Amino acid sequence: MENQLICRQEFEERYDKVRNFLADHQLGALLVYSPAREHKWAQTGHVSYLSGWANDDRIVETVVVVPREGSPVLLASGMQFMFEQAAEVSPIKDMRLVEAVDPNAVSAHRGGSDDKASNDFAGQTLAILEANGLAREEVGVVGVNTMPTPFYESLSQGLGQRLKRVDDIVAKLRAVKSKAEVQIMRRAAELSDLGFQTMLEVSKPGMSGIEIVAEMERAVRREGADHAKYWMASGPAPDWNNTRLDIKPHERILEHTDLMASCSYIVYKGYWCHGHRTGTMGKSCDTLNKLCQITREAQDRAQEIMKPGLPVAALGRIIREHVSAHGLELLGGRIGHGMGMDYSEEPVPFDDTNELSLQAGMTAVMHAVYTLPGTNKMFVPLGDVCHVTNDGPELLMNFPRIPFVAGA
């Protein structure tokens, strides 16, 4: 297992926690599903968490089966070369190619190592149970929220009443990060910062948003990011009605004194950073500075009370109360979302209704969303990835949190 940032012992601890769950619920195995890593905005991290195969080479539907007794097995509807790459990062030794459910899959592999078992996901799960003396046991399944209906139907047909939807133990385990995981997220945050710093250095009046964003993403990809995307909003400041936000390529030509806002979507070694920063082109804008001060103070107040045992809702309420006193509207109650191996993960929802208590080791991006005054324009002035510790939050990004001036 080469180039692996999570040690084998940590994986074994994850498997043991899953096995304890199986024993408590009288299950023979847990079938853990994830779609391909290219489905970036959904839950793709469950298989990565248990297998270590967290890069974009995992382009097929994949399952990890963890039996109550015995070693975990990786099942994938792909091609053999993929397992050569998976073996570089995974502690799992038993990797099996199975028949694809999707007729458009990269491989419609037929035939398997066990001629007595149907070589689909359900059939191989049954074979794993039998090999470990668990032939009559039930199978729990998690990852159903991103599982295609035909895939679930195939499992149901093959496993019948033995297939049980259970509480998502993997999501709960993933919510609390280890020291090694947080260290990887710090590196993702450094890369996010690099993109914003590149924006300051390359931006000039007369450039299109496309040109600026391309340079930001280029700088980050050169440093090894699995995925790097930035969106941009711009427009005359403080005439917010002409502001344009584009997640697609931002074609607007930026001018001196324009509002600029940008957001990062960075993945490094399977772990995310998602930051937001706001500023102007060439010259500071007092109106924008005051608006950002109000929203930053609200976020600061929430972060000041952020600690283990605090309900998530308390953070949303303190932000809403602060900005409401200054005439700003918080769109909905959502102030961010959990983040780690997925763009959004536990704790969710991250809003002013969730009474779930924070735990040390949780990570979340805090980025409250507002409307620009006098418009219906979405405004996300600031976003920080926070690591909850016993001493309060650690902000993983270091790029300045006050409005920037680019192209100065």
N, C-alpha and C positions, 0 to 999 in steps of 0.2 A: 504494500500500500504506500505509494509515493505521493509527494506533494499534498499530503493530507494535513489540514490545520486542526482538525478535531482528532484526538488520539483514540486508539482502539478501546482503551478502558472506558472512555466516556460513552462510546457506542454500546458497550456491554452493559453499562448502567442503564441506558435507555431501554435496552431489550429486557433487562430484569424488571423494570417498572411496568412494562407492558405485560410481562408474564404474571406479575402480581395482580394486575387488573384482570387477566384471564382467569386466574385462580379464584379471585373474589367473585367473579360473575359466572363461574362454572362453564367456561368456554374452552374449546380445544385449541383455537388459533384466532388471531386477529388478521384480517385481510385489510391492508392499508393501501388505498388507491390515490394516485395523482395523475393528472394529464401531463402532457409534454411541458417542459420548462418554457417553451415558446408561448404558452398561454399565460403570459406574465401577470395579468391583472387578477387572476383567479387563484384558488388554492392549488399550488403546484409543489409545495414544500414538504408534504408529509413523507413521500418516498425519499426525498433528499435527506430529511432528518434521520431516517432509519438506515439509509444505504450509503450516505456520503456522496452520492451521484447528483451533484447540485448544479452542474454546468449545462450549457445550452446544447451539448451533444446528446442529451436525453430528449429526443424528438418524438418519442413514441409513448403510448399509454403503458404505464408501469405499475406493478404491484409489489409490495413486500408482504410476505406471509410470515408472521411470527408465531410459531407453535408454542404451546404452554411448556412442552418439553422438546428440546432439540434446538437446532440452529435456524436462524432466519433464512429465507430463500427469496431471491429476486426473480420476478417473472416479468418478461417484456416481450411485446409483439414487434420485434425489430430484426436486426441482422447481427451476425456473430461479431463483426468488428466493433459494435457498440459495447459489447462486454469486455473487449480488450481495453477500451477507454475507461469503463466503469471500474475495472479491476485496479486501475491506478489510484483510485480514491476511496474504494469501498472495502470495509472489513468483511463483507459477505462473500463467501467462497462459492456457494451454490447459486449459480445464475442459469436460468432456463429460458429458452426461446419458446414462445407459445403462439397459438393461432390468434390473429388479429380479429377483433369484432368488427371494426370499421372496414368496409370494403375498399376504402381509399387509403388504407394504411400503407406505410413504406414496404411492408412485407406481409404476405399472406402465408406465413410459414406453416408447413404441414409436417406431421410426424415428429416424434419426440424421443427422449432417451428412455422413456418407459412405455413400451408398446401396450401395456395393460390399461393404461390410463388415457382418457381423452386428453389431447394436448391443447386444451384451452385453459383459460384462467381458473375456471371452476374445477376442471378435471385435475389439474396439477395441484390445486389446493387440497383436494381429496387425497391425492397421492402423498402429499406431505403429511397429512394427518395419519394416514395408514402407516407410513414409514416410522412415525414416532409413537406408535401405539395408541393413537387417539382416534381411531377409525369411526367411532360412534358419536364423537363429540360435535357440538355446534360450533359455528364459525361467526364471530363478530365482524362487522364491516364498518370502516370509517372512510371519510373522503367522499361520501355520497353527494355532498352539495355541489361538487364539480364533476360528477360522474355522468356521462351520457346515458340516456334512457336505454338504448340498445345494449350497452355494457351491463347495466344493472339487470336487465331482463335476461341476459345470458348467464349471469351469476345465479339468478333466481331459478332459472331452468335447470342449471347443473347442480345446485346445492339444495334446492327445494326448501323445506321448512327448517333446515339446519342453518340457513343464512339468517342472521339476526342483526338488525340495525341497533347499534349500542352508542352510549355516550362517547364522544370523540376524545378518548384519552390522549391521543397524539397531539391534538390541538392544545390541550391543557398542559402537557409536558413542554411543548414548544413555547408556551407563553413566558416561561421563566428561563432566561438565558444563562448559560455557563460563562465563566471567565473567558474561555476560548472563543465562544460565539460573540461576546461583546467586543473582543479584540478585533475580530474580522469586521464587525460593524463600524468600529472606529476607522478602519482603513477605508471602508465604503464612504464614510463621512469625509475623510481627507480628500477622496477623489471628487466628491460633490463640491467641496470647497475649491478645488483646483479649477473646476468648470466656471464657478462664479468669478474667481480671480482672473481667469482668462478673459471673461467678458469685460472686466474693467480695462484690461490691457489692449484689447483689439478693437473695442467699440469706437466708432467715429460717426459724426453726422454724415448722412448720405449713404450709410450702409443699410442693407435690408436686414430684417430680423433673421432671415435664412442664413445670411453670411455669418452673423455673430454666433448663432446657435451652432452652426457647422464647426466653427473653430473651438467652441466650448466642448462639443462632443468628441472632436478629434483629440484634444488634449487629454481627455479622460480615458478614451479607448487606448491611447498609446501607453498608458500606465497600467493596463491589464484589466480594465473593467469588463465584466461579462456583457453588460448592457449599459448604455449611456444615452439618455434622452433628456432634453430640456425644452420646456415651452416658454413662450414669451408673450407679454402684454406690453403695448406701448400706445402712446397718444399724447396730444398736447396737454401739458399740466399748467393750471389745474382745471382745464375744460374736460371733465371726465366723460362727457357725452360722446366724445370722439375717440375714446380709448378702445382698442381692439385686443382681445385675448385669443391666441391661436395655439391649440395643442398640435394642430397640423402645421406645416411650414409657415412661418410668419413672414409674409411678403411685404409688409409695410416698410417704407423707407423712413428711418428714424432721423429726427431733426434735433438741433440744439435746444435744450431745455425740456425735451420730452420726458414724460413718465416712462420708466422701464421697470418691469417686474418679471421675474423668472422663477422657474421651479425645476428641480432636478429629480430624475428617476434613475438612480444608479444601482447596479447590482455588481457585487464583488464576491467571488467564491460562493455564490448562492445567496448572499445576504444583502439587504436593501438599505439605501439611504434615500430620503425624500425630503429635500429642503426647499424653502421659499425665501427669496430676498427681493427687496424693492428699493428703487432709487431713481435717479434721473440722468439724462445725458448732458454732460458738460457744465451744468449749473444746478445748484441746490434749489429746491422749491419749498418755501416756508409752509404753504398749505399742506403739502404732502408730508412734510416733517411733523407737523402737529397731528395729522391723522395717524401717522405711524407711531407717534409717541403714545397716543391713547391706546391703540391696539397692543403695542409692546408692553405697556404697563399692565394691561389686563392679563396678558400671557405671563408676565413676570410674577404677578400675584398668584396665579394658579401654580406656577412652578415653585414658589416659596412654600406652599403647603403640601407639595407633592411628596408623599412618603408612604412606606408600607402601612397597610391598614386603612388608608383613606379611601372612601368610595370614589370611583371614577366620576360620578355625578357632581361631586363637590367642585371639581375643576371646571366643569362646564358652567355651573351656576355662578362661580365667582367671575368668570369671564363675561357672561351675559350681564350680570349686575353692573360691572364696571363700565362696559361700553354703552349700555342703555342710559346711564347717567350722563353720557356725553352725546346722546342723540344718534348713536350708531345701532344698526340692526344686525344681530347675529343670525345668519341664515340657518334655520333649523337649530337643533341643539348640538350638532356634531362639531367637535373641536379638533378632530384628528382620528387616528386609528392605530391599533397595535401594528408593529412592524418587525420583521425579522427575515425569515426565509421566504415570506410572501409580502407583497405590497400592503395587504391588510390581513391581520390575524388577531388572535386574542391579545389583549382584551378588546372586545367589540360588543356593543357599540361604544365608542369613546365619545360620550355625550353627557348631557345634563339629566339623563334618566337612569343610567346604569349604576346600580348600587353595589356592583361587584367591587371588592376591596383590592387595591393595588398590592402587589407582592414585590419584594426585593428581587431584582433580576429581570423584571418586566421591561420591555422596550416599546416605545410608541412615538409616533410623530405627532406633535401638537401644532396644528395649523388651523385656527379658527377662520371661518369664511364670512365675509361681510358684503354689503353693497356699497359701491362708491356713492357718496352723498348726492342726492338729486337724480340718480340714475337707477337702472336695473342691472348695472354692470357688476359682475362678480369680482371681488377684491380679496386676495389672499396675501396680506402684506408680509407675513413672517411665518416660517415653519422650521421647527427644530426637532431632531430626533433625540428623545430623552431616555436615559437609562435610569430606572428607579433603584436607588440604593438606600441603605439604612440611614444615611446622612442627607438624604434628599436627592434631587435629580442630577445626573451628570449629562450635560449637553454635549453630544458627540461632535457636532460641527463647530468649527472655530471661526468661520467667516463672520465679519462684524454684523451685528444684529440691528444696527441703525441704518437709515437710508444711505445708500452709496451714491457716489458721483462717478459715472463712467466717462471715459474719453476726455478727461480733464487735462 
